[in-house]
């Protein structure tokens, strides 16, 4: 998508602190971290939000979650855990119109989140 921030990061038009990348996804540190570990895992293909997923996206979403878990372990979150969050649309708190998984760790996270 032409004006999508995450599409531009995925195509390396905009710099980011990349933690992992393969042919399907890119993972990078959040520019406004809410925890000592806070990164996003983003599909390179533009999907605006979770409500647009189709059955064909099952493997992609599984890959996103598995890679987030792997990166979280590498960032030192294996012992005490982490939070893995997909925000969706306005009421879900989504601020960038491209599916992305937030992973936060290395601090105690309350529930419900304010």
Secondary structure, 3 states (H helix, E strand, C coil): CCCCHHHHHHCCCCCCCEEEECCCEEEEECCCCCCCEEEEEEECCCCCCHHHCCHHHHHHHHHHHHHHHHHHHHCCCCCCCEEEEECCCCCCCCCCCCCEEEEEECCCCCCCCC
